[in-house]
């Protein structure tokens, strides 16, 4: 919101106090330079975090584009900010520039912050680099360089060639993580895959009878609903539809609902299911083989369910199809058989494992992942950058598959 200010006085005093013991042999000029640098770094971090917060307002809604937020600051005061709401709409920098221009301020002494390098090519919208130059902005601070080969440093270089001061790498890791799915897709042409499951402490996702409601508590389930907000599609299998009859929506946490995808080889699915309920915001795609259950397929088409027949419905082909549709992030919420197939096909990059402190037992009770074909512990799939947190009475482990 225009008019926001950031008070640096207290921060400068803290920096001065911290520097005093270690700078007793420095002259005043050196000490002031150190203070200026630390104040500048701190302010850059502060405003870049604001860009990230703005970008997240459109979480799950920008694909195939990245999430971008931008802030324009002059004399410690925000004079314009904005974010990219969805593909086809202006980028975050443009909204920020428009807001700043409405204030009537001279932008030559203003600094534009943006979490991702401004684009430098004509797509659905003109290049943001040229808009920044034409607005007369004197300085640009960038969080991360864009991995998209159409940009990839050219936006930064164009700004510098035009005489603007450009700083990069501010909160770089946070900015990279914010758009990790977008970066993965532009490099591989495949969506970023997440496999989520909930299990008991002894590794079961249901009882021996197939009953699974509820493994985790309400707090953990709310985290799952929030996770869905940031995804473009959720994939499940036919067995999950038959046994659990899921909704696979965000349960009111957001007006955005990802595309719900059912993958079924047999197409032996119930006539009535929650996923067959189509609304203005909730859509379902059934991916199946040709010449399977044509009667059901016609019923579903009549209900506005999209039915796609493919000769190969392996995880690779499913992800290729979703990539063609512009999906950045795909969440797999499925049973152990499909989960194992997705992992073996390397269509999953990140794991969300919810663990409830419960014991259900049963040798025949299903586990979250079926046979991966591994016979040696040394061949196990390992997670890197793993994190552990408690959510209500349950626990969540996240990590990336090597």
C-alpha positions as a Markdown table, in Angstrom:
| # | Residue | x | y | z |
|---|---|---|---|---|
| 1 | Unk | 0.0 | 0.0 | 0.0 |
| 2 | Unk | 1.4 | 3.4 | -1.0 |
| 3 | Unk | 2.4 | 5.4 | 2.0 |
| 4 | Unk | 4.1 | 2.6 | 3.9 |
| 5 | Unk | 7.4 | 3.7 | 5.5 |
| 6 | Unk | 10.3 | 1.9 | 7.1 |
| 7 | Unk | 12.0 | 3.5 | 10.1 |
| 8 | Unk | 15.8 | 3.0 | 9.9 |
| 9 | Unk | 16.8 | 5.1 | 12.8 |
| 10 | Unk | 16.6 | 2.4 | 15.4 |
| 11 | Unk | 18.3 | 0.0 | 13.1 |
| 12 | Unk | 21.2 | 2.4 | 12.4 |
| 13 | Unk | 21.8 | 2.8 | 16.2 |
| 14 | Unk | 21.9 | -1.0 | 16.7 |
| 15 | Unk | 24.4 | -1.3 | 13.8 |
| 16 | Unk | 26.6 | 1.4 | 15.3 |
| 17 | Unk | 26.5 | -0.2 | 18.7 |
| 18 | Unk | 27.5 | -3.6 | 17.2 |
| 19 | Unk | 30.3 | -2.1 | 15.2 |
| 20 | Unk | 31.9 | -0.1 | 18.0 |
| 21 | Unk | 33.9 | -2.8 | 19.7 |
| 22 | Unk | 35.3 | -4.2 | 16.4 |
| 23 | Unk | 36.0 | -0.9 | 14.8 |
| 24 | Unk | 37.9 | 0.9 | 17.4 |
| 25 | Unk | 40.9 | 1.1 | 15.1 |
| 26 | Unk | 38.9 | 2.2 | 12.0 |
| 27 | Unk | 38.6 | 5.9 | 11.2 |
| 28 | Unk | 35.2 | 7.5 | 11.1 |
| 29 | Unk | 34.9 | 7.2 | 7.3 |
| 30 | Unk | 35.4 | 3.4 | 7.4 |
| 31 | Unk | 32.9 | 3.0 | 10.2 |
| 32 | Unk | 30.3 | 5.1 | 8.4 |
| 33 | Unk | 30.9 | 3.0 | 5.2 |
| 34 | Unk | 30.3 | -0.2 | 7.2 |
| 35 | Unk | 27.1 | 1.2 | 8.7 |
| 36 | Unk | 25.9 | 2.4 | 5.3 |
| 37 | Unk | 26.4 | -1.1 | 3.8 |
| 38 | Unk | 24.7 | -2.9 | 6.6 |
| 39 | Unk | 21.7 | -0.5 | 6.5 |
| 40 | Unk | 21.5 | -0.9 | 2.8 |
| 41 | Unk | 21.6 | -4.7 | 2.9 |
| 42 | Unk | 19.0 | -4.7 | 5.7 |
| 43 | Unk | 16.7 | -2.4 | 3.7 |
| 44 | Unk | 17.1 | -4.5 | 0.5 |
| 45 | Unk | 16.2 | -7.6 | 2.5 |
| 46 | Unk | 13.1 | -5.9 | 3.9 |
| 47 | Unk | 11.7 | -4.7 | 0.6 |
| 48 | Unk | 12.5 | -8.0 | -1.2 |
| 49 | Unk | 10.6 | -9.8 | 1.5 |
| 50 | Unk | 7.7 | -7.5 | 0.7 |
| 51 | Unk | 8.0 | -8.5 | -3.0 |
| 52 | Unk | 7.8 | -12.2 | -2.0 |
| 53 | Unk | 4.7 | -11.6 | 0.1 |
| 54 | Unk | 3.0 | -9.8 | -2.7 |
| 55 | Unk | 3.9 | -12.5 | -5.2 |
| 56 | Unk | 2.3 | -15.1 | -2.9 |
| 57 | Unk | -1.0 | -13.4 | -3.2 |
| 58 | Unk | -1.4 | -15.2 | -6.6 |
| 59 | Unk | -0.1 | -18.5 | -5.4 |
| 60 | Unk | -1.4 | -21.3 | -7.7 |
| 61 | Unk | -2.9 | -18.9 | -10.3 |
| 62 | Unk | 0.0 | -17.7 | -12.4 |
| 63 | Unk | 1.0 | -20.8 | -14.4 |
| 64 | Unk | 2.6 | -21.1 | -16.8 |
| 65 | Unk | 4.2 | -17.9 | -15.5 |
| 66 | Unk | 6.1 | -17.5 | -12.3 |
| 67 | Unk | 4.9 | -15.6 | -9.2 |
| 68 | Unk | 6.2 | -12.0 | -9.2 |
| 69 | Unk | 5.8 | -9.1 | -6.8 |
| 70 | Unk | 7.3 | -5.6 | -7.1 |
| 71 | Unk | 7.7 | -2.6 | -4.8 |
| 72 | Unk | 8.9 | 0.9 | -5.7 |
| 73 | Unk | 10.5 | 2.9 | -2.9 |
| 74 | Unk | 11.5 | 6.5 | -2.6 |
| 75 | Unk | 13.0 | 8.1 | 0.5 |
| 76 | Unk | 12.1 | 5.1 | 2.6 |
| 77 | Unk | 8.5 | 5.2 | 1.5 |
| 78 | Unk | 6.5 | 2.8 | -0.8 |
| 79 | Unk | 5.1 | 4.8 | -3.7 |
| 80 | Unk | 3.9 | 1.8 | -5.7 |
| 81 | Unk | 3.6 | -2.0 | -5.5 |
| 82 | Unk | 1.9 | -4.8 | -7.3 |
| 83 | Unk | 2.0 | -8.5 | -8.3 |
| 84 | Unk | 1.3 | -10.6 | -11.3 |
| 85 | Unk | -2.2 | -12.0 | -10.9 |
| 86 | Unk | -2.4 | -14.6 | -13.7 |
| 87 | Unk | -1.1 | -15.4 | -17.2 |
| 88 | Unk | -2.0 | -12.7 | -19.8 |
| 89 | Unk | -2.2 | -10.0 | -17.2 |
| 90 | Unk | 0.5 | -7.4 | -16.7 |
| 91 | Unk | 3.5 | -8.4 | -14.6 |
| 92 | Unk | 4.1 | -7.2 | -11.1 |
| 93 | Unk | 6.5 | -4.4 | -12.1 |
| 94 | Unk | 3.9 | -2.9 | -14.4 |
| 95 | Unk | 1.3 | -2.6 | -11.6 |
| 96 | Unk | 4.0 | -1.1 | -9.3 |
| 97 | Unk | 5.0 | 1.5 | -11.9 |
| 98 | Unk | 1.4 | 2.5 | -12.6 |
| 99 | Unk | 0.7 | 3.0 | -8.9 |
| 100 | Unk | 3.9 | 5.0 | -8.5 |
| 101 | Unk | 3.1 | 7.2 | -11.5 |
| 102 | Unk | -0.2 | 8.1 | -10.1 |
| 103 | Unk | 1.5 | 9.7 | -7.1 |
| 104 | Unk | 3.2 | 12.3 | -9.4 |
| 105 | Unk | 6.6 | 11.5 | -7.8 |
| 106 | Unk | 9.8 | 11.9 | -9.8 |
| 107 | Unk | 11.0 | 8.2 | -10.3 |
| 108 | Unk | 14.7 | 9.0 | -11.0 |
| 109 | Unk | 15.6 | 8.7 | -7.4 |
| 110 | Unk | 13.2 | 5.7 | -6.8 |
| 111 | Unk | 14.3 | 2.1 | -6.4 |
| 112 | Unk | 12.2 | -0.7 | -7.9 |
| 113 | Unk | 12.4 | -4.1 | -6.1 |
| 114 | Unk | 11.3 | -7.3 | -7.8 |
| 115 | Unk | 11.8 | -10.9 | -6.7 |
| 116 | Unk | 12.5 | -12.2 | -10.3 |
| 117 | Unk | 14.5 | -10.6 | -13.1 |
| 118 | Unk | 12.3 | -8.4 | -15.3 |
| 119 | Unk | 11.4 | -10.0 | -18.6 |
| 120 | Unk | 13.2 | -8.7 | -21.8 |
| 121 | Unk | 11.0 | -10.3 | -24.5 |
| 122 | Unk | 7.6 | -9.9 | -26.1 |
| 123 | Unk | 5.2 | -12.6 | -24.9 |
| 124 | Unk | 1.6 | -12.0 | -24.0 |
| 125 | Unk | 2.8 | -8.7 | -22.6 |
| 126 | Unk | 5.6 | -6.3 | -23.6 |
| 127 | Unk | 9.0 | -6.5 | -21.9 |
| 128 | Unk | 9.1 | -5.2 | -18.4 |
| 129 | Unk | 12.7 | -4.1 | -18.8 |
| 130 | Unk | 11.6 | -1.5 | -21.4 |
| 131 | Unk | 8.7 | -0.3 | -19.2 |
| 132 | Unk | 11.1 | 0.2 | -16.3 |
| 133 | Unk | 13.5 | 2.2 | -18.5 |
| 134 | Unk | 10.7 | 4.4 | -19.9 |
| 135 | Unk | 9.4 | 5.1 | -16.4 |
| 136 | Unk | 12.7 | 6.8 | -15.6 |
| 137 | Unk | 13.4 | 4.6 | -12.5 |
| 138 | Unk | 17.0 | 5.0 | -11.4 |
| 139 | Unk | 17.7 | 1.8 | -9.6 |
| 140 | Unk | 16.5 | -1.8 | -9.7 |
| 141 | Unk | 17.1 | -4.5 | -7.1 |
| 142 | Unk | 16.5 | -8.1 | -8.2 |
| 143 | Unk | 16.0 | -11.2 | -6.1 |
| 144 | Unk | 16.9 | -13.9 | -8.6 |
| 145 | Unk | 17.9 | -14.2 | -12.2 |
| 146 | Unk | 15.2 | -15.9 | -14.4 |
| 147 | Unk | 16.0 | -19.4 | -15.5 |
| 148 | Unk | 13.8 | -19.0 | -18.5 |
| 149 | Unk | 16.1 | -19.0 | -21.6 |
| 150 | Unk | 14.1 | -16.1 | -23.1 |
| 151 | Unk | 15.3 | -14.0 | -20.2 |
| 152 | Unk | 18.3 | -15.5 | -18.3 |
| 153 | Unk | 20.2 | -12.4 | -17.6 |
| 154 | Unk | 19.2 | -10.3 | -20.6 |
| 155 | Unk | 16.7 | -8.3 | -18.5 |
| 156 | Unk | 19.4 | -7.4 | -16.0 |
| 157 | Unk | 21.8 | -6.5 | -18.8 |
| 158 | Unk | 19.3 | -4.4 | -20.7 |
| 159 | Unk | 18.7 | -2.3 | -17.6 |
| 160 | Unk | 22.4 | -1.8 | -17.0 |
| 161 | Unk | 23.0 | -0.9 | -20.6 |
| 162 | Unk | 20.4 | 1.8 | -20.2 |
| 163 | Unk | 22.4 | 3.3 | -17.3 |
| 164 | Unk | 20.3 | 2.0 | -14.4 |
| 165 | Unk | 22.0 | 0.8 | -11.2 |
| 166 | Unk | 21.1 | -2.9 | -10.8 |
| 167 | Unk | 21.7 | -5.1 | -7.8 |
| 168 | Unk | 21.0 | -8.8 | -7.9 |
| 169 | Unk | 21.0 | -11.8 | -5.5 |
| 170 | Unk | 18.9 | -10.2 | -2.6 |
| 171 | Unk | 17.2 | -13.0 | -0.6 |
| 172 | Unk | 18.2 | -15.1 | -3.6 |
| 173 | Unk | 17.5 | -18.5 | -2.0 |
| 174 | Unk | 14.0 | -17.5 | -0.9 |
| 175 | Unk | 13.3 | -16.1 | -4.3 |
| 176 | Unk | 14.5 | -19.3 | -6.0 |
| 177 | Unk | 12.4 | -21.5 | -3.7 |
| 178 | Unk | 9.3 | -19.3 | -4.3 |
| 179 | Unk | 9.4 | -20.2 | -8.1 |
| 180 | Unk | 11.2 | -23.6 | -7.9 |
| 181 | Unk | 8.3 | -25.3 | -9.8 |
| 182 | Unk | 8.5 | -22.7 | -12.6 |
| 183 | Unk | 12.2 | -23.0 | -12.9 |
| 184 | Unk | 11.9 | -26.8 | -13.1 |
| 185 | Unk | 9.3 | -26.7 | -15.8 |
| 186 | Unk | 11.3 | -24.2 | -18.1 |
| 187 | Unk | 14.3 | -26.5 | -17.8 |
| 188 | Unk | 12.6 | -29.9 | -18.3 |
| 189 | Unk | 9.3 | -29.1 | -20.0 |
| 190 | Unk | 7.7 | -31.1 | -17.2 |
| 191 | Unk | 5.8 | -29.9 | -14.1 |
| 192 | Unk | 7.4 | -30.0 | -10.7 |
| 193 | Unk | 6.0 | -33.1 | -9.0 |
| 194 | Unk | 5.0 | -33.4 | -5.3 |
| 195 | Unk | 4.0 | -36.7 | -3.7 |
| 196 | Unk | 1.9 | -36.2 | -0.5 |
| 197 | Unk | 0.7 | -38.9 | 1.8 |
| 198 | Unk | -0.5 | -39.4 | 5.4 |
| 199 | Unk | 0.4 | -42.6 | 7.4 |
| 200 | Unk | 0.3 | -43.9 | 10.9 |
| 201 | Unk | 3.5 | -44.4 | 12.9 |
| 202 | Unk | 3.8 | -48.0 | 11.7 |
| 203 | Unk | 3.5 | -46.9 | 8.1 |
| 204 | Unk | -0.1 | -47.6 | 7.2 |
| 205 | Unk | -2.4 | -45.4 | 5.1 |
| 206 | Unk | -5.5 | -47.5 | 5.9 |
| 207 | Unk | -6.7 | -50.4 | 8.0 |
| 208 | Unk | -6.9 | -54.0 | 6.7 |
| 209 | Unk | -10.5 | -53.2 | 5.7 |
| 210 | Unk | -9.5 | -50.2 | 3.7 |
| 211 | Unk | -10.8 | -47.6 | 6.2 |
| 212 | Unk | -8.7 | -44.4 | 6.3 |
| 213 | Unk | -10.7 | -41.5 | 7.8 |
| 214 | Unk | -9.0 | -39.8 | 9.4 |
| 215 | Unk | -5.3 | -40.6 | 9.8 |
| 216 | Unk | -4.2 | -37.1 | 10.7 |
| 217 | Unk | -6.0 | -34.3 | 12.7 |
| 218 | Unk | -7.7 | -31.2 | 11.5 |
| 219 | Unk | -4.5 | -29.0 | 11.7 |
| 220 | Unk | -2.6 | -31.3 | 9.4 |
| 221 | Unk | -5.5 | -31.6 | 6.9 |
| 222 | Unk | -5.7 | -27.8 | 6.8 |
| 223 | Unk | -2.0 | -27.8 | 5.8 |
| 224 | Unk | -2.8 | -30.2 | 2.9 |
| 225 | Unk | -5.7 | -27.9 | 1.8 |
| 226 | Unk | -3.2 | -25.0 | 1.8 |
| 227 | Unk | -0.7 | -27.0 | -0.1 |
| 228 | Unk | -3.3 | -27.6 | -2.8 |
| 229 | Unk | -3.7 | -23.8 | -3.2 |
| 230 | Unk | -0.2 | -23.6 | -4.6 |
| 231 | Unk | -0.7 | -26.4 | -7.1 |
| 232 | Unk | -2.0 | -26.4 | -10.7 |
| 233 | Unk | -3.2 | -29.9 | -10.8 |
| 234 | Unk | -3.9 | -32.8 | -8.3 |
| 235 | Unk | -3.6 | -36.3 | -9.6 |
| 236 | Unk | -5.1 | -39.4 | -8.0 |
| 237 | Unk | -5.9 | -43.0 | -9.1 |
| 238 | Unk | -9.0 | -44.9 | -9.7 |
| 239 | Unk | -8.7 | -46.9 | -6.5 |
| 240 | Unk | -8.6 | -43.8 | -4.4 |
| 241 | Unk | -11.8 | -42.6 | -6.1 |
| 242 | Unk | -13.5 | -45.9 | -5.4 |
| 243 | Unk | -12.4 | -46.2 | -1.8 |
| 244 | Unk | -12.2 | -42.7 | -0.5 |
| 245 | Unk | -14.4 | -40.6 | -2.8 |
| 246 | Unk | -12.2 | -37.5 | -2.3 |
| 247 | Unk | -13.1 | -33.9 | -3.2 |
| 248 | Unk | -9.4 | -32.8 | -3.8 |
| 249 | Unk | -10.3 | -29.1 | -3.4 |
| 250 | Unk | -9.1 | -26.4 | -1.1 |
| 251 | Unk | -12.1 | -26.7 | 1.2 |
| 252 | Unk | -12.8 | -22.9 | 1.2 |
| 253 | Unk | -9.3 | -21.7 | 1.9 |
| 254 | Unk | -9.1 | -20.1 | -1.5 |
| 255 | Unk | -11.3 | -19.4 | -4.5 |
| 256 | Unk | -8.6 | -21.2 | -6.6 |
| 257 | Unk | -9.0 | -24.9 | -7.0 |
| 258 | Unk | -6.4 | -26.9 | -9.0 |
| 259 | Unk | -7.4 | -29.1 | -11.9 |
| 260 | Unk | -8.4 | -32.5 | -10.5 |
| 261 | Unk | -7.0 | -35.4 | -12.5 |
| 262 | Unk | -8.1 | -39.0 | -12.2 |
| 263 | Unk | -5.8 | -41.6 | -13.9 |
| 264 | Unk | -7.5 | -45.0 | -14.5 |
| 265 | Unk | -6.4 | -47.8 | -16.7 |
| 266 | Unk | -9.6 | -49.9 | -16.3 |
| 267 | Unk | -12.0 | -46.9 | -16.2 |
| 268 | Unk | -13.9 | -49.0 | -13.7 |
| 269 | Unk | -15.1 | -46.0 | -11.8 |
| 270 | Unk | -18.3 | -45.2 | -9.9 |
| 271 | Unk | -21.1 | -43.4 | -11.7 |
| 272 | Unk | -21.4 | -41.0 | -8.7 |
| 273 | Unk | -18.3 | -39.4 | -7.1 |
| 274 | Unk | -17.4 | -36.1 | -5.6 |
| 275 | Unk | -14.9 | -35.5 | -8.4 |
| 276 | Unk | -17.6 | -35.7 | -11.0 |
| 277 | Unk | -19.2 | -32.5 | -9.5 |
| 278 | Unk | -18.1 | -29.7 | -11.9 |
| 279 | Unk | -18.5 | -26.0 | -10.8 |
| 280 | Unk | -17.2 | -22.7 | -12.1 |
| 281 | Unk | -14.0 | -23.2 | -10.0 |
| 282 | Unk | -13.7 | -27.0 | -9.8 |
| 283 | Unk | -12.8 | -29.0 | -12.9 |
| 284 | Unk | -12.0 | -32.6 | -13.4 |
| 285 | Unk | -10.0 | -34.4 | -16.1 |
| 286 | Unk | -10.1 | -38.2 | -16.5 |
| 287 | Unk | -7.1 | -39.7 | -18.2 |
| 288 | Unk | -7.7 | -43.3 | -19.4 |
| 289 | Unk | -7.1 | -45.8 | -22.2 |
| 290 | Unk | -9.3 | -45.9 | -25.3 |
| 291 | Unk | -12.1 | -48.4 | -25.6 |
| 292 | Unk | -12.6 | -48.7 | -21.9 |
| 293 | Unk | -16.1 | -48.3 | -20.4 |
| 294 | Unk | -17.5 | -46.0 | -23.1 |
| 295 | Unk | -20.8 | -45.7 | -21.3 |
| 296 | Unk | -19.3 | -44.1 | -18.2 |
| 297 | Unk | -17.1 | -41.8 | -20.4 |
| 298 | Unk | -20.2 | -40.4 | -22.1 |
| 299 | Unk | -22.0 | -39.9 | -18.8 |
| 300 | Unk | -19.0 | -38.0 | -17.5 |
| 301 | Unk | -18.7 | -35.9 | -20.6 |
| 302 | Unk | -22.4 | -35.0 | -20.2 |
| 303 | Unk | -21.5 | -33.7 | -16.7 |
| 304 | Unk | -18.7 | -31.5 | -18.2 |
| 305 | Unk | -16.0 | -33.8 | -17.0 |
| 306 | Unk | -13.2 | -33.8 | -19.5 |
| 307 | Unk | -12.2 | -37.3 | -20.7 |
| 308 | Unk | -8.8 | -37.7 | -22.4 |
| 309 | Unk | -8.0 | -41.1 | -24.0 |
| 310 | Unk | -4.3 | -41.8 | -24.3 |
| 311 | Unk | -2.5 | -44.9 | -25.6 |
| 312 | Unk | -0.1 | -44.6 | -22.7 |
| 313 | Unk | -1.2 | -43.3 | -19.3 |
| 314 | Unk | 2.1 | -43.9 | -17.5 |
| 315 | Unk | 3.2 | -41.1 | -15.1 |
| 316 | Unk | 5.6 | -39.8 | -17.8 |
| 317 | Unk | 2.9 | -39.3 | -20.3 |
| 318 | Unk | 0.5 | -37.8 | -17.7 |
| 319 | Unk | 3.1 | -35.3 | -16.7 |
| 320 | Unk | 3.9 | -34.5 | -20.3 |
| 321 | Unk | 0.2 | -33.8 | -20.9 |
| 322 | Unk | -0.1 | -31.5 | -17.8 |
| 323 | Unk | 3.1 | -29.7 | -18.9 |
| 324 | Unk | 1.6 | -29.0 | -22.3 |
| 325 | Unk | -1.4 | -27.5 | -20.4 |
| 326 | Unk | 1.0 | -25.1 | -18.6 |
| 327 | Unk | 1.0 | -26.7 | -15.2 |
| 328 | Unk | 4.0 | -25.7 | -13.0 |
| 329 | Unk | 3.2 | -27.8 | -10.0 |
| 330 | Unk | 1.4 | -31.1 | -9.9 |
| 331 | Unk | 0.5 | -32.7 | -6.6 |
| 332 | Unk | 0.1 | -36.5 | -6.5 |
| 333 | Unk | -2.4 | -37.7 | -3.9 |
| 334 | Unk | -2.8 | -41.3 | -4.7 |
| 335 | Unk | -2.4 | -44.9 | -3.3 |
| 336 | Unk | 0.8 | -46.9 | -3.0 |
| 337 | Unk | 0.7 | -48.5 | -6.4 |
| 338 | Unk | 0.5 | -45.3 | -8.4 |
| 339 | Unk | 2.8 | -43.6 | -5.9 |
| 340 | Unk | 5.5 | -46.2 | -6.5 |
| 341 | Unk | 5.1 | -45.8 | -10.3 |
| 342 | Unk | 5.5 | -42.0 | -10.1 |
| 343 | Unk | 8.6 | -42.3 | -8.0 |
| 344 | Unk | 10.2 | -44.9 | -10.2 |
| 345 | Unk | 9.5 | -42.8 | -13.2 |
| 346 | Unk | 11.2 | -39.8 | -11.5 |
| 347 | Unk | 8.1 | -37.7 | -11.9 |
| 348 | Unk | 8.3 | -36.6 | -8.2 |
| 349 | Unk | 10.8 | -34.0 | -6.9 |
| 350 | Unk | 9.4 | -33.3 | -3.4 |
| 351 | Unk | 7.8 | -35.4 | -0.7 |
| 352 | Unk | 5.3 | -34.3 | 1.9 |
| 353 | Unk | 4.9 | -37.1 | 4.5 |
| 354 | Unk | 2.4 | -36.6 | 7.3 |
| 355 | Unk | 2.9 | -39.0 | 10.2 |
| 356 | Unk | 0.2 | -39.5 | 12.9 |
| 357 | Unk | 1.3 | -40.9 | 16.2 |
| 358 | Unk | -1.0 | -43.9 | 15.9 |
| 359 | Unk | -0.6 | -47.7 | 15.5 |
| 360 | Unk | -3.0 | -49.7 | 13.4 |
| 361 | Unk | -1.0 | -52.8 | 12.6 |
| 362 | Unk | -1.9 | -55.5 | 10.0 |
| 363 | Unk | 0.5 | -57.2 | 7.6 |
| 364 | Unk | -2.0 | -56.6 | 4.8 |
| 365 | Unk | -2.8 | -53.0 | 5.7 |
| 366 | Unk | -1.7 | -50.8 | 2.8 |
| 367 | Unk | 1.5 | -48.6 | 3.0 |
| 368 | Unk | 2.0 | -45.3 | 1.1 |
| 369 | Unk | 4.4 | -46.7 | -1.5 |
| 370 | Unk | 4.3 | -50.1 | -3.1 |
| 371 | Unk | 7.2 | -52.1 | -4.4 |
| 372 | Unk | 9.9 | -50.0 | -5.9 |
| 373 | Unk | 11.9 | -53.0 | -7.0 |
| 374 | Unk | 14.8 | -52.3 | -4.5 |
| 375 | Unk | 16.5 | -55.2 | -2.7 |
| 376 | Unk | 19.4 | -53.3 | -1.1 |
| 377 | Unk | 19.1 | -50.6 | 1.6 |
| 378 | Unk | 21.9 | -48.8 | -0.1 |
| 379 | Unk | 19.6 | -48.4 | -3.1 |
| 380 | Unk | 16.9 | -46.6 | -1.1 |
| 381 | Unk | 15.7 | -43.2 | -2.4 |
| 382 | Unk | 17.1 | -40.5 | -0.1 |
| 383 | Unk | 15.7 | -37.1 | 0.7 |
| 384 | Unk | 17.9 | -34.1 | 0.8 |
| 385 | Unk | 17.2 | -30.7 | 2.4 |
| 386 | Unk | 14.6 | -32.5 | 4.6 |
| 387 | Unk | 12.7 | -30.6 | 7.3 |
| 388 | Unk | 10.6 | -31.8 | 10.3 |
| 389 | Unk | 7.8 | -30.0 | 12.0 |
| 390 | Unk | 5.0 | -30.7 | 14.4 |
| 391 | Unk | 1.5 | -29.8 | 13.2 |
| 392 | Unk | -1.1 | -30.2 | 16.0 |
| 393 | Unk | -0.7 | -33.8 | 17.2 |
| 394 | Unk | 0.9 | -34.9 | 13.9 |
| 395 | Unk | 4.3 | -34.5 | 12.3 |
| 396 | Unk | 5.3 | -33.5 | 8.8 |
| 397 | Unk | 8.6 | -34.4 | 7.0 |
| 398 | Unk | 9.3 | -32.7 | 3.7 |
| 399 | Unk | 12.3 | -33.1 | 1.5 |
| 400 | Unk | 13.6 | -33.4 | -2.1 |
| 401 | Unk | 14.3 | -36.7 | -3.8 |
| 402 | Unk | 17.9 | -36.9 | -5.0 |
